[in-house]
Amino acid sequence: MTQPPVPRHILPVLVTAQFAGTSLWFAVNAVMPDLQRELGWPASAVGPLTSALQFGFIVGTLVFALLAIADRFSARKVFLFCALAGAACTVGAWAMVTHYEALLVWRFFTGVFLAGIYPVGMKIAAQWYTKGLGAALGLLIGALVLGSASAHALRALSGSLPWPTLMLGVAALAAAGGLLLFFGTGDPPHAHARVTTLQWRALGALWTDGRVRASVLGYFGHMWELYTVWVMVPLVLATRLQGANLSWAAFWVLGAGVIGCAGGGWVAQRWGSARVASAQLATSGLCCLATPFVIDAPALLFYAWLVLWGITVSGDSPQFSTLTARNAPPQAVGSVLTLTNSIGFGISIVSILLFVSLSQTVELGTLLPWLAMGPALGLWAMARLVREERQKVTGIR
């Protein structure tokens, strides 16, 4: 049976809602320079704050996956609830921002509720786009990248605006995204029926299914690099810039990931998701290794390197999710994606804490090449899927 075409407004609504919801991610990171000046916090404070949110996301995704929240309940309602709750946590962080320990708690719970935004948004997209999923997720995760980077742009635009305005603005944006998705979309006509029991055997596909395992391990290698790069980019830029110029540069470097996500999704329709993901993973790995040679290079080469890194460090993520969603048991796509996110963000916490700590005593040119270990693992894991795609294109059996 031919499936009905997806209404044209669905993808723009999903992309806009995902952008708005994920803007919560780096809301505090963007105002950290102001908080450090006013409250005397050290530069190292950004590491624990980022990790608190990441840890909350891990806990949230683990709970969501084990209880099959995204597969047992309406994904639209889950997204709405978590967007509103995440916005409320950001308001709580604003109200108690002078208390560092309280801020850590609020950021932890923001991460918990982001577990109902990022992977649930992907599950909704997978329900609607049974064909062309790589392109749809390219735009959707591109929105996540832009949403995460937007806090830096808000700070650069703020001028004399106080930092509380930025935090409250991000909270309002996230709440609006949840409302937009809930009222702007309906349930897809060919959605898989919601399950009523926990999907323990289906979750085991991460280890037992060779194709799922390959894409998941590739994703884990990607996660060793991704969020640590996002945290370290402002430190790299701080060697040359400061103030609003630094914030704008951070936004453009991190936001360049939209090109990799959307462009990669377009290319994947012709070339295959595994090959696109591997090509971008290899390029970002080479950017890691190039650090000692370009960190002190002339400005043109320095900024071209960072933009290329920004494009490719994010651009492979949609294709890893596409491969996992395609190969996971249909009744448990939401739970498998959520559990994969949970483990991946656990890896990112280890990486962030390790690299931020070492950056206090080790030069960036010596430190950042070690991020290439993640891409190396990912490329090794993805070799099977790349071979299968090549065989499919060339007709070799």
N, C-alpha and C positions, 0 to 999 in steps of 0.2 A: 504494500500500500504506500502511495506517495504521501509524504508528510506535508502538511500545509506550510506555506512560507511563514517565516517569522515576521511579525509586524515590525515596520521600520523603526518605530520609536523605542523598541526594547533595548537594543544595544546602547544607544545614547543615554538612556535612563540608567542602565547598569553601570556604564563607565562613569557618569557623573556622580552617582551614589557611592561608588567605590572610591573615587577621588575624595569626596567629602568625608566619608567615614575614616579613611586611612590618614587623613590630615592630622589625626590625634597622635600619630606615631612619634613625631619629633617636635611636638608643641613645646615641651620644656627645653629640649636641646637648643632650639632657636633663640630662646631668651636667656640662656645660661650666661653669656657674657655680661648682661645687665645684672643678673643675680650675683655673679661673682664680684662685680664692682660694689654693689650695694651691701652684700652680706659677707664679703670676705672669703667666699668659698674658693678652694684651690681648683686649678684646672682639671685635676684628676676626678673631681666630683661628677663630671659628665659620664664617666664610665659606669659607676654604680647606678646612676639614674637610668641610663639606657638599658643596663642589664636587668634592673628591676622590672621594667616594662617587658623585656624579652622573657624573663622568667614567668611573669604573669601570663604572657601569651602561651608559653609552654604548658603551664598548669591548665589554662583554659582549653587549649586544643586537646590536651590529653583527656580531660573530663568530657569534652564534647565528643571525642572519638569513641571512648569506652562506653559512653551512654548512648551513642548513635543519635545525638541531638539533631544534627542536620538531616538525618534520614528518617527520623521518627516524627518530627514536627514540621510544620510549614516553614520552609526556608525563609520566606519573606517576613514572617512574624519573628523568627529568630534574628534576622538582620536588623529589623526595626528595633526590637528590644535592646540589642547590644549596642546599636548606634546611640540610642537615647541614654543608656547606662554609661557608655564610654564618655559621652558629653558631660554627664553629671559628675563623673570622676575628675574630669578636667576642671570643672568649676570648683570641685573640692580641693584640687591641687592649687588652684588660684587663691582660694580662701586661706589655705594653710601653708603657703609657699615659703614663708620665713622659717618654718620648722623642717629641717632637712629630713628627719626620720619620717615625719608625716608625709612629706612629698614622695619619699620612696614607696610608702604604702599606697598612696593614690595612683602612682604610676604603675605599680604592680596590678591593681585592679583594672586600670585602663587596658593593660595588656590582656587580662582575662577576657574582657569584653571584645577586644579586637579579634579574638578567636571566633567570634560570631559574625565578623564582618569580612575579613579577607578570604578564608577558605569557604565560607558560606556563599559569598559572592561568586566564587569560582563554580561551586556546585550549581547555583542558579543558572549560570552561563552554560554549563554542561547539559542541563536539562533542556534549554532552549535550542542550543546549537549542536545537534548531533552530527552535523556536517559543518566544516569550516570552523571547528572548535579552536584550532591553533591561532587563527586570525582573531577570533573573538576574545580569547584569553590574552592575546598580545595587546589588544586595546585595553582590556580590563586591568591587567597587571601594570600596563603603562600608566593607567590612572592611579594605581597604588604608588608607583614610583613618583609621579608628579605630586600626589597628595603628600607623600613623605617629605619631598623637597620643598613644598610650598611654604612650610614654616620659615625657611630661610628667606624666601621672597617677601613674606609678610614682615619679617624683621627689617629687611632692607628698605621696604616701602614705608615703614612706620615713621621714620624721621624722628620727630619729637614726641610721638605717641608713647605712652608708658607701656611697659611690658604686660600689665594686666589686660589691656585692650586686646593684645594679640592672643593671649590664652583664651579669653572669653569668645573672641571671634572664631577661633578654631573649634571650640565647643559648639557654638551655634551652627557652624558649617557641618559638623558631623551629625547633629540632630536633624538638620534639614535633609541630609543625604538619606538617612533612614526613612524619613517620611516620604521622600520622593520615590524610593524604590517600592515601598509598600503600596502607595496609592497610584503609582505610575505604571505598575506591571500587574499581571495576574499570574495564575499558575499555568505553565505551559500545557498544551492539550495532550502531548505525548509523554508527559513526565512519568517516570517509573513510580509505581505505587509505594507509598511510605510503609516502612517496615514497622512491626510491632515488637520485635525481639532484638536483643543485642546481637551484633554481627561479629562474634569472636572469630569464627573461621574465616570470614571475609577479610578481617584485618590481618590475618596471617598471610595474606597474599603478598605483603611486603617482603616476606622472606621466601615463600614457597613458589611463587610464580616468577620465572626467570625474567620475563619482560618487565614486570612491575619492579622487581628487585633492581634491574639495570637502571631504570629511570630514577628510582628512589636514591640509589647510591650516587648517581650523577648529581642529583639535587643536593645531597648532603655535601659533596665536594664544593658545589656552588655556594652553599650556605656558610662554609668555613671562611670564604672570601667576602661575600656580599656586604653584610652589615658592618663588618670591621672596616671595609673600605669607606662606607658611608660615615662612620664615626671618625675615621682618620683623615678624610679629605679636608675638613676645615683646618686640621693641624698642618697638613702639607701646604695649604693656601696661606696659612698664617706666616709662613717663611717669607712671603712677598707682599701680603695684603693685610688690611685691618679694617674694622668698622663695617660700613655699608658695602664697601667694595668687596670685602671678604664674603659677606652674606650673599650678594648677587652672584659672585663666582661660584660659591657652593651650590646655589640653586641651579645654575646653568650646568655645572658638572654633573650633579646628581640627577637633575631633570632630563639630561641628555639620554638617560635610560629609556625614555619614551620612544626614542628613535629605534633603539635596539628591540624593544618589545613589539611595537607596531610594525616596523619594517621586517623583523624576524617572522612575525605572524604571516605577513604577506608572502615572503619568500618560502615559508614552510609549506604553503599550499602547492608549490611546484617542486620543492627540493626535499621535503620531508622534515618533520619536527626533530628527529634525532640528529640529522646532519646539521641543521641550523643551530641547535643547542650546543653541539660539540664544537662547531666553528667559533661561536661566540665565547664558549668556555676557554678554548685554546687561546683566543686573542686576549681575553682578560688575564689569563695566566701569564702570557708574554708581557703584558703591561706590569704585572707584579715584578717580574724578573728585570724589567728595564729600569726600575726605580733608581738604582745607583748611577745610571748613566744620564738620566734626564732631570733629576730633581734640582740640579744646579745649572741646567741648560738654558740657552736663550729663551726669552719669553714665548716666542711662537711655538717652539718645540715643547716647552713645558706645558702650555695650556692645551696644545693639540693632544699630547699624551693623556692628560687628565680627562679631556672630553671623550677620547676613544675609550678609556677605561670606564667612564661613566656609562657610555652606550652599551658596552659589551658585558659589564659586570651584572647588569640587570636584565639584558635582553634575552638571555637564555632561560630565565625563570618560567615564562609562559609555556615554553615548549616542553620543559620537564613536567609541568602540571598537565599539559595536554596528553603526553604519553602515559602518565599515571592514570588519568581519568579514562582514557580509552581502554586500557588493559585491566583496570580494577573490576571486580564483580559489580554489575550494574546496580544492584540493590544497595551497595555500600560505597558508592563513589564519594559521597560527602564525608563519611567516616574515614576512608582510606586517605583522602587528601588532608583531612584534619590531623590524623595521626602522623602523616609524613611531615606536615608543618611543625608539629610538636617536637619531633626528634630533630628536625633541621634547625629549629630555633634554639634547641639545647646546645647544638654544636656551635651556633653563632655566639651564645653567651660565653662559652669557653674561649673562643677566639677573641671576642671583644675584650674580655678581662685580661687575657694574656698580652695582647698587643698594646692596649692602653697602658698597662702597667710597665711593660718593657720600654715603651716610648719615652718614659721619664729618664731612662739611663742609656738607651741605645739610639743611635742616629737612625732617622727614618730611612735613609738610603741603605742601611744595613738590615733593618728590621723588615720592611715591607716585602722584599722578595720571598720571604718564608710563607706568605699567603698563597704562593703558587702551589703549595702542597695540596690544597683543596681541588683546584682545577686538574691537577695531575691524576688524583684519585678518580675524579668524575669522568675524565676522558677514558681511563682504563675500564671503568664500569660500563660506559656507553658503547664500547666497541661492538658488542653483539647487535644492538639496535641499529647502529650505523651500517653494519654489514648487511643486515636484512633489508634496509631501505635501498641500498645500492643494488642488491639482487632484484628487488621488486622493480626498480627503474630499468635495469638493463635486461631483465628477463632471465637472469642466471638462476639456476636451481641447485 
